[in-house]
Amino acid sequence: MKLIAYGDIMSGGTSVFISTTRVDGGKLCVSFSGAIRIDNPHLHLQTYIDELDAQLAKLNVRETELDFTELRFCNSNGFYVIMDIAELVYRSTKGPVGVLRLSSDDWQQETLPILIDIEEPIVGARTIFRERQEL
């Protein structure tokens, strides 16, 4: 699997939130881990979003996976950056999008469909939620 973009939010010299985008053949994998607790996550992640946009334009993606299973917390300001990343992925790729989420996490169960905009017919038709048990 080849890393095509990486973004993080640092606090005290340590990454507290990380998103990576990898590609393996025609499958794109975007993962989110850690916690977003700051007021302006775009300040830290805009370069990642721009790089992701540039890289996706070069790829022929047939399938996508958005993995939220290691995202422990996301404040309301973080919602916007996740919405921007999800919108970019949906706009720049074709094929099904699998959304991995924890079955026991109320936030992921209730909020991810809203952030991804599952009510949008084009988005809803491409999205498959996959549940994972917390380890």
Secondary structure, 3 states (H helix, E strand, C coil): CEEEEEEEEEECCEEEEEEEEEEECCEEEEEEEEEECCCCHHHHHHHHHHHHHHHHCCCCCCEEEEEEEEEEEECHHHHHHHHHHHHHHHHHCCCCEEEEEECCCHHHHHHHHHHHCCCCHHHHHHEEEEEECCC
